Amino acid sequence: EDRMVQVVTNLVSNAIKFCPENNGLITLAVYDKHDFVQVEVSDNGKGIAPNDFEIIFDKFYQSTNQNFKKPIGSGLGLAICKQIIEHHKGRIWATNNATGGACLSFTIPKKQQP
């Protein structure tokens, strides 16, 4: 439970860093997908460069596609999220929203296999 809180906290913190200061919008959504749960954290920032969709989950990676200033951080948050989600037999990925901004999503199975 604590690790799932850590993942969502990291994703929301990341979204905050990339939202416009004056009119930032972050949306969280949770979907019941039969055998698994899907969580999405969307923002209205600049989005993610298509070449960065996979590497944003690498240790120490920090985007050069930032809104206003270099975000404070170590570049470990998304790498930690990926490790936690994969440890729980899930998957994490990023996309851009059709209306602008990014969406980071993950799925985890409802029941863990022994």
Disulfide bonds with the S-S distance in Angstrom:
none
